[in-house]
Amino acid sequence: MNRIEQWTKTLAESRAALLETLNGLSPEQWEQVVYGEGDQWTVSTIVGHLIDGERGMSVHVHKIRKGEETLPEGFDLTRWNAGVKQRMGSVAPTDLLAGLEATRARTLQGLSGLAEGDWERTGRHPSRGVITIEQYYETIAGHELMHLQHIRDSVG
């Protein structure tokens, strides 16, 4: 199995686990508070954050391949994450699920176009520092699974 196949499989597995949980939620559970300190994040907020984060990381991979900087000077991840509700707005669960699907399709499109020499190219990730393109895909899957566990812990 080559790296494209490996990461396609890994991303499919993390997404299947997330969707298994999300597809079983009631409308009330989508509004369950998962993070209650400061600005409260519900399951819906977290799914919006996953869409937003994956979209951003896919753009980073594209920029790395073009030899561009991934983040603007002074980028503040805490401030960016705090704005997720404002950027995403109030979105129905069906639209969030569609957003997950559309974002993943773009991620996989970028992944499928990688050449062998691209995997070790690096860019600056907002929380992990300088990482390789391969580590970006690791981060997308790991980020999804981390928040999935938080959602599961919250909704029971």
N, C-alpha and C positions, 0 to 999 in steps of 0.2 A: 504494500500500500504506500503510495507516495504522500508527500505532505499535504497536497491539496485534498486528496481523498481522506486523509487522517483528520484534518481540521474540519472538513465538511461533515464527517461523521461525528466528531466531538461536538460541533455546534448543533447538529441535529439532535443529539442526545440531551444536551442541556435544554434546548427549546422544547423537546417532547416532555421533559419533566416539568417545566414551567407550565406548559399548556394543560397537562393533566390536572394540575392543581387549579389553574385559572378557570378551566372549563367546568369545574365542579362547584364553583362559588355561586352563592345566591347574590342578588343585587345588594343586599345589606352587607354581605361580606366584602364586596368590592370597596365599600366605604369604611371598612374596619380600619381603625388607626393602628399603624404598625410602629411608627416612630412618633412618640408623643412630646418629646422635648423641643421647645422652640416652636417652629412652624410645623404643625402636625402633617405627617405623610400617611395617607391611606394606601390600601392595596392599589387603587387606581393611580395615585401619585407615583408609586414605585414603578408601575408598569410604564407610565409616561417617562419616568427617569431612565428606565432600561432602553426605551426607544431612542430617547435623546442621546444617551451615552453611546449606544452602538452606532448611531448615525455619526456622531462626532469621531469615534475611533475609526470608522470606515473612511471618513474624510482624511484623517491623519495618515492612514495607509496610502491613500491616493497621493497625498502631498509628499510623503517620504519617497515614493516611487518617482516623483517628478523632481526630487531634490530640493523641495521647499521646506521651510520651517513649519512645524506642526501647531505651535501655539504662539499667539501674540505675546509680546513683552508685557509682563505684569499680569498675566492671566491668573485669576483667582478662582480655584475650583469650588471653594465654599460658597462664594457669591454666585457662581454659575449654577450650582446645585440648588441654591435657595430660590433661584428664578425658574425652576422647572415648572411649577404650577402656572406661572404667568405665561411661559412660552407654550405650554401644552394646552392650557385652558381646561375647562370642564369637558371631559370627553367620555362618552358612553363606553361601557365595556366592549361592545361589538366593534366600535371604532378603534379602541386600544388594541384589540386582537388583530384587526386589519393592519394597524400601524406596525405591530410586531412582525407580521408577515411581510409587509412591504419593505421594512428596514432590513430584515434578514435576507430578502431576495437581493437587495443591493449589496449587502455584505458578501454574499456568496458569489455575486457577479464579479466583484473585485478580487475575491479569493481565487476564483477560477482563472483569472488572467495573470496570476503571478508566475514569474519565471524563476528558475532555480536560484539565480543570483540575487533575487529580491528578498529572500527570507531573512538575511542577516543585515539588511539595511536598517538604520535606526532613526528614531525620532523621539521627541520629548513628550511623554505622557504626563498629564497633570498630577497624578498621584504616585506613579511608579518611577518617574524620572526617565532617563534615556533607556529605551527598550527597542528590541528588534521587531520587525513586522510579525514574525512568528509569535512573539510575546504579546502583541496586540490581540491576536486571535485567542490566545490563552486567557487574556484579560477579559475579553468579551464573554467567553464561556464561564469563567470563574465569577465574574460580576453577576451574571444571570443566576448562577447556582447559589451564590451568597444571599442575594435578595429573595430567591425562592425559599430558602430556609427561614428567613425572617417572616415572610408571608405565612408559611406553614405554621410557625410558632405562634403567630398572631391569631390566625383563624381557627386554630385547633385541629 
